[in-house]
Amino acid sequence: MRIINVHQLQSVGTGVLFHSMNIQALFGEHIRTLQQQLDKAFADTQMPVDAVLIHSGSEHLHYADDQGKPFRAWGHFLRWIPVDRADQFVLLRAGKKPLFIALIPRDYWHDPELEMPLWWTAHVDITIISKLEELPATLPEALAYAFLGENQALAEVLCVHSDLINPHRLLNWLDYHRAYKTPYELHRLSEANAHALSGHQAAHDAFLAGADEFDIHQAYLRACRVLDQELPYPNIVGLNEHAAILHYQHKKRYSTDKPDNQVLLIDAGCRAASYCSDITRTWCTSGAHPLFQNLLAGMQKLQTSIIHDIRVGMNYGDLHHQAHLYLGQLLTDSKLCSGTAEALVDNGITQAFLPHGLGHLLGLQVHDVGGRMADPEGNLNPPPARYPALRNTRRIEEDMVFTIEPGLYFIPLLLNQLRASGHGKLVNWPVVDPLIPLGGIRIEDNIWVRKDSVHNLTRQPLRPELYGQAATSGKLASTSA
């Protein structure tokens, strides 16, 4: 076991980060806020413990293989310690600095180096161990603590009482309050947005140059200078009809018989100190169907209207319903459907064109925890029966961050079901059918709720200059190419 003096550490950057004392101060205030929250969590849940030990997670191998799956540290660990590595620990005690227990093995198969810049190490104590078996000796004796993490067997080795291994009351409390972001977290979310915009600009340019899905994806990675495994989620890069596959997972390579690509939908984000962005843009060429171009412009206005409608105190589900009413109006105005917007919503027509939820909480996970929680006790607020895919049913409150991502898709499976139903007569099929090869539209931004307004972190990152001029060039404000 080795204890290090954090003041001897060098402030080593990881990528393009904010290096001034401001980030150190922000993180320090973040830690103080988390410590106050933990004290309140103990009081509210009446946990009979002196401390909490949080595990980052364990590595796992593919079935019957010696190759490991890409690792992602647990969000509740990362909120305290920005180290995305397996088998790391943080011990939290009232009135004391967090104790980061860093497992740094003596290893010649892999690079064991762990960067520990001063902006965060100044606010924690650090103990280094070289193997997991040394962990018990690092924990203070006669300390009653809860264990949070996936490795229940390890908790049992540490003699943690079974009732204190991932206690539901405490986890529910922590999950619920993850929705409220500190200034440090807002800064990181903004960084992640600014970073991703560089990739979206490169993807847009590659699309116009005639690139296929694979090359568009590679252009995004190069512009952001990231590896696939460093992304918050696998990029969705859909050309033409692939834009109608909501979680399209491939990146097609076209060596011969190159298609006429008229539409690109790219859903891609980045991470900043493990905080995620989640941005979708849809582009079309000037040769795309004129009605599709009009629908793209209409969806841009629809998204702007929904963001304008956000108010503290309203339910996110009501915002989702309003998006369907706006979509119904767009469908009738564009002659895709007949009847009123209300009738299209009530009869499930809009669901065929927009089958997913309007958005979700965003943070250390892309679909961050607590989106359907009604209270810190763990009671749930399920989505309405007509909108089963809605991930966020929370009351909108100050300092929440969530996505707003309305869509309009031409999905053959859903359209065929609608065509065969009694409500299919409300659809103008001769107008809809020519649009099916173009896939669909999604426009997604990341929204920070303030007391009297909202801030669009995607359109206006808090410090866009960190990532060059792409975030402020205005080129990405348009939705057609």
C-alpha positions as CSV (number, residue, x, y, z in Angstrom):
1,M,0.0,0.0,0.0
2,R,1.3,3.5,-0.9
3,I,-0.1,6.9,0.1
4,I,0.7,9.8,-2.1
5,N,0.8,13.5,-1.4
6,V,-1.5,15.0,-4.0
7,H,0.4,18.3,-4.0
8,Q,3.3,16.4,-5.7
9,L,1.1,15.4,-8.6
10,Q,1.4,17.1,-11.9
11,S,-1.7,18.6,-13.6
12,V,-1.7,16.4,-16.6
13,G,-4.4,17.0,-19.2
14,T,-6.5,14.3,-20.9
15,G,-7.5,15.7,-24.3
16,V,-8.7,19.3,-24.5
17,L,-9.8,20.2,-21.1
18,F,-10.3,23.4,-19.1
19,H,-7.0,23.7,-17.2
20,S,-7.3,26.9,-15.2
21,M,-8.1,27.0,-11.5
22,N,-11.8,27.5,-12.4
23,I,-12.2,23.7,-13.1
24,Q,-10.5,22.9,-9.8
25,A,-12.8,25.2,-7.9
26,L,-15.8,23.9,-9.7
27,F,-14.9,20.3,-8.9
28,G,-14.2,21.2,-5.3
29,E,-17.7,22.8,-5.0
30,H,-19.1,19.7,-6.7
31,I,-17.5,17.4,-4.1
32,R,-18.8,19.6,-1.2
33,T,-22.3,19.4,-2.7
34,L,-22.1,15.6,-3.1
35,Q,-20.9,15.3,0.5
36,Q,-23.9,17.4,1.7
37,Q,-26.2,15.2,-0.4
38,L,-24.8,12.0,1.1
39,D,-25.3,13.3,4.6
40,K,-28.9,14.0,3.7
41,A,-29.3,10.6,2.1
42,F,-28.1,9.0,5.3
43,A,-30.6,11.0,7.3
44,D,-33.5,10.5,4.9
45,T,-32.9,6.7,4.5
46,Q,-31.9,6.2,8.1
47,M,-28.9,4.1,7.0
48,P,-27.1,2.5,10.1
49,V,-23.6,3.2,8.6
50,D,-20.6,5.4,9.1
51,A,-19.4,5.4,5.5
52,V,-20.0,4.2,1.9
53,L,-17.6,2.3,-0.3
54,I,-18.3,2.6,-4.0
55,H,-16.8,0.3,-6.6
56,S,-16.2,1.4,-10.1
57,G,-17.0,-2.0,-11.5
58,S,-15.4,-5.2,-12.7
59,E,-14.1,-6.3,-16.1
60,H,-16.0,-9.1,-17.9
61,L,-14.9,-11.5,-20.6
62,H,-16.9,-12.5,-23.7
63,Y,-18.5,-15.9,-23.3
64,A,-15.9,-18.8,-23.6
65,D,-13.3,-16.2,-24.6
66,D,-10.3,-14.5,-23.1
67,Q,-11.1,-11.2,-24.6
68,G,-12.7,-8.6,-22.4
69,K,-15.7,-6.4,-23.1
70,P,-15.2,-2.7,-23.3
71,F,-15.3,-1.4,-19.7
72,R,-17.4,1.5,-18.5
73,A,-17.2,2.6,-14.9
74,W,-20.4,3.0,-12.9
75,G,-22.0,6.4,-12.8
76,H,-22.2,6.7,-9.1
77,F,-18.4,6.1,-8.8
78,L,-17.6,8.5,-11.7
79,R,-19.6,11.3,-10.0
80,W,-17.0,11.3,-7.3
81,I,-13.8,10.2,-9.1
82,P,-13.3,10.8,-12.8
83,V,-11.4,7.6,-13.4
84,D,-12.9,5.2,-15.9
85,R,-11.1,2.1,-14.9
86,A,-12.1,-1.2,-13.4
87,D,-11.7,-2.1,-9.7
88,Q,-11.2,1.4,-8.3
89,F,-12.9,2.5,-5.1
90,V,-13.9,5.6,-3.2
91,L,-14.6,5.6,0.5
92,L,-17.0,8.3,1.7
93,R,-17.1,9.4,5.4
94,A,-18.8,12.3,7.1
95,G,-16.5,15.2,7.7
96,K,-13.6,13.7,5.7
97,K,-12.3,14.0,2.2
98,P,-13.3,11.2,-0.1
99,L,-10.6,8.5,-0.1
100,F,-9.8,7.3,-3.6
101,I,-8.4,3.7,-3.4
102,A,-6.6,3.4,-6.7
103,L,-5.7,-0.1,-7.9
104,I,-2.6,0.2,-10.1
105,P,-1.3,-3.2,-10.8
106,R,2.4,-4.0,-11.4
107,D,1.8,-5.1,-15.0
108,Y,3.9,-5.6,-18.1
109,W,1.1,-6.8,-20.3
110,H,-0.7,-3.4,-20.2
111,D,0.1,0.2,-19.5
112,P,-0.8,0.6,-15.8
113,E,-0.3,4.4,-15.8
114,L,-3.2,6.3,-14.2
115,E,-3.3,10.1,-14.8
116,M,-4.3,12.0,-11.7
117,P,-4.3,15.7,-12.5
118,L,-4.4,18.2,-9.7
119,W,-7.8,19.7,-10.6
120,W,-9.5,16.7,-8.9
121,T,-6.9,15.1,-6.8
122,A,-6.6,18.3,-4.7
123,H,-10.0,17.5,-3.3
124,V,-9.5,13.8,-2.4
125,D,-7.1,11.6,-0.4
126,I,-5.5,8.9,-2.3
127,T,-4.2,5.4,-1.4
128,I,-2.6,3.2,-4.1
129,I,-2.8,-0.6,-4.0
130,S,-1.3,-3.0,-6.5
131,K,-3.7,-5.9,-6.1
132,L,-7.3,-6.4,-5.0
133,E,-6.3,-8.5,-2.0
134,E,-4.8,-5.4,-0.4
135,L,-8.2,-3.6,-0.3
136,P,-9.3,-4.8,3.2
137,A,-6.1,-3.4,4.8
138,T,-6.9,0.1,3.4
139,L,-10.3,0.3,5.1
140,P,-10.4,1.8,8.6
141,E,-11.2,-0.8,11.3
142,A,-14.5,-0.8,13.2
143,L,-16.1,1.1,10.4
144,A,-19.7,0.2,9.5
145,Y,-20.2,1.0,5.8
146,A,-22.5,0.2,2.9
147,F,-21.1,-1.3,-0.3
148,L,-22.3,0.1,-3.6
149,G,-21.3,-1.8,-6.8
150,E,-21.8,-4.9,-8.9
151,N,-19.3,-7.2,-7.2
152,Q,-21.4,-8.7,-4.4
153,A,-18.8,-11.4,-3.8
154,L,-16.2,-8.8,-3.0
155,A,-18.5,-7.1,-0.6
156,E,-19.0,-10.4,1.2
157,V,-15.2,-10.9,1.4
158,L,-15.1,-7.5,3.1
159,C,-17.7,-8.8,5.6
160,V,-20.3,-6.2,4.6
161,H,-23.7,-7.1,6.0
162,S,-26.1,-8.3,3.3
163,D,-28.6,-5.6,4.1
164,L,-25.9,-3.0,3.4
165,I,-24.8,-4.3,0.0
166,N,-26.5,-2.1,-2.6
167,P,-29.3,-1.1,-0.2
168,H,-32.3,-0.1,-2.3
169,R,-33.3,2.9,-0.2
170,L,-29.9,4.5,-0.6
171,L,-29.6,3.6,-4.3
172,N,-33.1,5.0,-5.0
173,W,-32.2,8.2,-3.3
174,L,-28.9,8.6,-5.2
175,D,-30.5,7.7,-8.6
176,Y,-33.3,10.2,-8.1
177,H,-31.0,13.1,-7.2
178,R,-28.6,12.4,-10.1
179,A,-31.1,14.4,-12.2
180,Y,-29.9,17.7,-10.6
181,K,-26.6,18.8,-12.0
182,T,-23.9,20.8,-10.2
183,P,-22.1,23.7,-12.0
184,Y,-19.2,21.3,-12.5
185,E,-21.4,18.7,-14.2
186,L,-23.0,21.4,-16.4
187,H,-19.5,22.5,-17.5
188,R,-18.6,18.9,-18.5
189,L,-21.9,18.4,-20.3
190,S,-21.3,21.6,-22.2
191,E,-17.7,20.4,-23.1
192,A,-19.1,17.1,-24.4
193,N,-21.5,19.0,-26.6
194,A,-18.9,21.4,-28.0
195,H,-16.6,18.4,-28.7
196,A,-19.3,16.5,-30.5
197,L,-20.2,19.4,-32.8
198,S,-16.7,19.2,-34.4
199,G,-17.6,15.6,-35.4
200,H,-21.0,16.5,-36.7
201,Q,-19.5,19.2,-38.9
202,A,-17.0,16.7,-40.3
203,A,-19.8,14.1,-40.9
204,H,-21.9,16.8,-42.7
205,D,-18.9,17.6,-44.9
206,A,-18.2,14.0,-45.7
207,F,-21.8,13.4,-46.6
208,L,-21.8,16.2,-49.1
209,A,-18.6,14.8,-50.6
210,G,-20.3,11.5,-51.3
211,A,-18.9,9.4,-48.4
212,D,-20.6,6.1,-47.4
213,E,-21.7,5.4,-43.8
214,F,-18.3,3.9,-42.8
215,D,-16.4,6.9,-44.0
216,I,-18.8,9.4,-42.4
217,H,-18.3,7.6,-39.1
218,Q,-14.6,7.7,-39.5
219,A,-14.7,11.4,-40.3
220,Y,-16.6,11.9,-37.0
221,L,-14.0,10.0,-35.1
222,R,-11.1,11.8,-36.7
223,A,-12.6,15.2,-36.0
224,C,-13.3,14.4,-32.4
225,R,-10.0,12.5,-32.0
226,V,-11.7,9.6,-30.2
227,L,-11.8,5.8,-30.5
228,D,-15.1,3.9,-30.9
229,Q,-14.9,2.6,-27.3
230,E,-14.5,6.2,-26.0
231,L,-17.9,7.3,-27.4
232,P,-20.8,7.5,-25.0
233,Y,-22.8,5.1,-27.3
234,P,-22.3,3.6,-30.8
235,N,-22.8,6.2,-33.4
236,I,-25.9,5.9,-35.5
237,V,-25.0,6.8,-39.1
238,G,-27.9,6.2,-41.4
239,L,-28.1,7.1,-45.1
240,N,-31.4,7.2,-46.9
241,E,-33.8,4.4,-45.7
242,H,-31.4,3.6,-42.9
243,A,-32.5,6.8,-41.2
244,A,-35.8,5.1,-40.4
245,I,-34.0,2.5,-38.3
246,L,-34.1,4.1,-34.8
247,H,-31.0,2.3,-33.4
248,Y,-29.3,1.5,-36.8
249,Q,-26.2,-0.4,-35.8
250,H,-24.2,-0.8,-39.1
251,K,-21.8,1.4,-41.1
252,K,-22.2,0.2,-44.6
253,R,-19.2,0.3,-47.0
254,Y,-20.0,0.9,-50.7
255,S,-17.3,-0.2,-53.0
256,T,-19.5,-0.6,-56.1
257,D,-23.0,0.4,-57.1
258,K,-22.8,3.4,-54.9
259,P,-26.4,4.6,-54.2
260,D,-27.6,8.2,-54.6
261,N,-27.4,9.3,-51.0
262,Q,-29.9,12.1,-50.4
263,V,-30.4,12.0,-46.6
264,L,-28.0,11.5,-43.6
265,L,-29.2,11.0,-40.1
266,I,-26.3,11.0,-37.6
267,D,-26.9,10.4,-33.9
268,A,-23.5,10.8,-32.2
269,G,-22.0,12.3,-29.0
270,C,-18.8,12.6,-27.0
271,R,-17.7,12.4,-23.4
272,A,-16.0,14.9,-21.2
273,A,-14.6,13.5,-17.9
274,S,-17.2,10.7,-18.5
275,Y,-20.2,13.1,-18.9
276,C,-22.1,12.5,-22.2
277,S,-23.5,14.5,-25.0
278,D,-26.2,13.1,-27.3
279,I,-26.8,15.0,-30.5
280,T,-28.7,14.1,-33.7
281,R,-28.7,16.0,-36.9
282,T,-30.4,15.2,-40.2
283,W,-29.2,16.5,-43.5
284,C,-30.5,16.3,-47.0
285,T,-29.1,17.3,-50.4
286,S,-30.7,19.9,-52.6
287,G,-31.8,17.0,-54.9
288,A,-33.9,15.3,-52.2
289,H,-37.7,15.3,-52.6
290,P,-39.0,18.8,-52.1
291,L,-41.6,17.7,-49.6
292,F,-38.9,16.0,-47.5
293,Q,-36.9,19.2,-47.5
294,N,-40.0,21.1,-46.3
295,L,-40.6,18.5,-43.6
296,L,-37.0,18.8,-42.4
297,A,-37.5,22.6,-42.1
298,G,-40.8,21.9,-40.3
299,M,-39.2,19.5,-37.8
300,Q,-36.5,22.1,-37.0
301,K,-39.3,24.6,-36.2
302,L,-41.2,21.9,-34.2
303,Q,-38.1,21.2,-32.1
304,T,-37.6,24.9,-31.4
305,S,-41.3,25.3,-30.4
306,I,-41.0,22.4,-27.9
307,I,-37.9,23.8,-26.3
308,H,-39.7,27.2,-26.0
309,D,-42.5,25.4,-24.2
310,I,-40.4,24.0,-21.4
311,R,-41.3,25.3,-18.0
312,V,-40.2,24.5,-14.5
313,G,-43.0,22.5,-12.8
314,M,-44.5,20.9,-15.9
315,N,-44.4,17.2,-16.4
316,Y,-42.1,15.9,-19.2
317,G,-44.8,13.6,-20.4
318,D,-47.0,16.7,-21.1
319,L,-44.2,18.1,-23.2
320,H,-44.0,14.8,-25.1
321,H,-47.8,14.9,-25.8
322,Q,-47.4,18.5,-27.0
323,A,-44.7,17.3,-29.5
324,H,-47.2,14.8,-30.9
325,L,-49.8,17.6,-31.3
326,Y,-47.2,19.7,-33.2
327,L,-46.3,16.7,-35.3
328,G,-50.0,16.1,-36.1
329,Q,-50.3,19.6,-37.3
330,L,-47.2,19.2,-39.5
331,L,-48.6,16.0,-41.0
332,T,-51.9,17.8,-41.9
333,D,-50.2,21.0,-43.1
334,S,-47.9,18.9,-45.4
335,K,-50.9,16.9,-46.7
336,L,-49.4,13.6,-45.5
337,C,-52.6,13.1,-43.4
338,S,-56.1,14.4,-43.2
339,G,-58.1,15.5,-40.1
340,T,-57.1,17.5,-37.1
341,A,-53.9,17.2,-35.1
342,E,-55.9,16.1,-32.1
343,A,-57.6,13.3,-34.1
344,L,-54.2,12.1,-35.5
345,V,-52.9,11.9,-31.9
346,D,-56.0,10.3,-30.5
347,N,-56.1,7.6,-33.2
348,G,-52.4,6.7,-32.8
349,I,-51.4,8.1,-36.3
350,T,-48.6,10.2,-34.9
351,Q,-47.2,7.2,-33.0
352,A,-46.5,5.5,-36.4
353,F,-44.4,8.5,-37.5
354,L,-42.8,9.1,-34.0
355,P,-42.7,5.8,-32.0
356,H,-40.0,6.9,-29.5
357,G,-40.0,9.2,-26.6
358,L,-39.2,12.9,-26.9
359,G,-36.1,12.6,-24.8
360,H,-34.4,11.3,-21.6
361,L,-32.3,12.5,-18.7
362,L,-28.6,13.0,-19.6
363,G,-25.5,12.9,-17.5
364,L,-22.9,10.2,-16.7
365,Q,-25.1,7.8,-18.7
366,V,-26.7,8.7,-22.0
367,H,-30.0,7.5,-20.7
368,D,-29.3,8.6,-17.2
369,V,-30.8,7.0,-14.2
370,G,-34.0,8.1,-12.5
371,G,-36.0,9.1,-15.5
372,R,-39.2,7.4,-14.4
373,M,-38.8,7.9,-10.7
374,A,-41.6,9.7,-8.9
375,D,-39.7,10.3,-5.6
376,P,-36.4,9.4,-3.8
377,E,-38.1,6.5,-2.2
378,G,-38.1,4.6,-5.5
379,N,-41.8,4.9,-6.5
380,L,-42.2,5.0,-10.2
381,N,-44.2,7.2,-12.5
382,P,-44.7,4.9,-15.5
383,P,-45.2,6.3,-19.0
384,P,-48.7,6.8,-20.3
385,A,-50.2,3.7,-22.1
386,R,-50.2,5.5,-25.4
387,Y,-46.5,6.5,-25.1
388,P,-44.8,3.3,-23.7
389,A,-41.3,4.2,-25.0
390,L,-41.1,7.5,-23.0
391,R,-38.0,7.4,-20.9
392,N,-38.6,10.6,-18.9
393,T,-41.7,11.0,-16.9
394,R,-40.2,13.4,-14.3
395,R,-41.5,16.8,-13.2
396,I,-39.2,19.3,-14.9
397,E,-37.1,21.1,-12.3
398,E,-34.2,23.5,-12.2
399,D,-30.8,22.2,-13.1
400,M,-32.1,19.1,-14.9
401,V,-30.4,18.3,-18.2
402,F,-32.3,16.2,-20.8
403,T,-32.6,15.7,-24.5
404,I,-35.3,17.1,-26.8
405,E,-35.3,14.9,-29.9
406,P,-38.5,14.9,-31.9
407,G,-38.6,12.7,-35.1
408,L,-40.6,12.0,-38.2
409,Y,-39.9,8.6,-39.7
410,F,-41.2,6.5,-42.6
411,I,-40.8,3.1,-41.1
412,P,-42.2,0.4,-43.4
413,L,-43.1,-2.0,-40.5
414,L,-45.2,0.7,-38.7
415,L,-46.7,2.2,-41.9
416,N,-47.8,-1.2,-43.2
417,Q,-49.6,-1.8,-39.9
418,L,-51.2,1.6,-40.1
419,R,-52.1,1.0,-43.8
420,A,-53.9,-2.2,-42.8
421,S,-55.8,-0.6,-39.9
422,G,-59.1,1.3,-39.9
423,H,-57.2,4.5,-39.3
424,G,-55.1,4.1,-42.4
425,K,-57.6,6.1,-44.4
426,L,-56.4,9.2,-42.6
427,V,-53.0,8.9,-44.4
428,N,-52.5,10.2,-47.9
429,W,-50.5,7.2,-49.1
430,P,-49.6,8.6,-52.6
431,V,-47.8,11.4,-50.8
432,V,-46.2,9.3,-48.1
433,D,-45.0,6.4,-50.2
434,P,-42.4,8.4,-52.3
435,L,-40.8,9.5,-49.0
436,I,-40.2,6.0,-47.6
437,P,-36.8,5.6,-49.4
438,L,-35.6,8.7,-47.6
439,G,-35.9,7.2,-44.1
440,G,-36.7,10.0,-41.8
441,I,-35.7,12.9,-39.6
442,R,-34.5,13.4,-36.0
443,I,-33.2,16.6,-34.5
444,E,-31.7,16.3,-31.0
445,D,-30.3,18.9,-28.6
446,N,-29.3,18.8,-24.9
447,I,-31.2,21.2,-22.7
448,W,-30.3,22.6,-19.3
449,V,-33.3,23.9,-17.3
450,R,-32.7,27.1,-15.4
451,K,-35.0,28.9,-13.0
452,D,-36.7,31.2,-15.5
453,S,-35.4,29.9,-18.8
454,V,-33.7,27.0,-20.6
455,H,-30.2,26.9,-22.1
456,N,-29.5,24.8,-25.2
457,L,-26.1,23.3,-24.5
458,T,-25.9,22.0,-28.0
459,R,-26.6,25.3,-29.8
460,Q,-24.7,27.4,-27.3
461,P,-22.1,25.4,-25.4
462,L,-20.9,27.3,-22.3
463,R,-17.3,27.4,-23.5
464,P,-17.4,26.5,-27.2
465,E,-14.0,28.1,-27.9
466,L,-12.3,25.0,-26.2
467,Y,-13.0,23.0,-29.4
468,G,-12.2,25.6,-32.0
469,Q,-14.6,27.4,-34.3
470,A,-16.8,24.5,-35.4
471,A,-19.2,25.0,-32.5
472,T,-19.7,28.7,-33.2
473,S,-19.4,28.8,-37.0
474,G,-23.2,28.6,-37.5
475,K,-22.8,26.0,-40.2
476,L,-24.6,23.4,-38.1
477,A,-27.6,25.6,-37.5
478,S,-29.0,24.6,-40.9
479,T,-30.7,21.2,-41.4
480,S,-30.4,20.9,-45.2
481,A,-27.3,20.7,-47.3
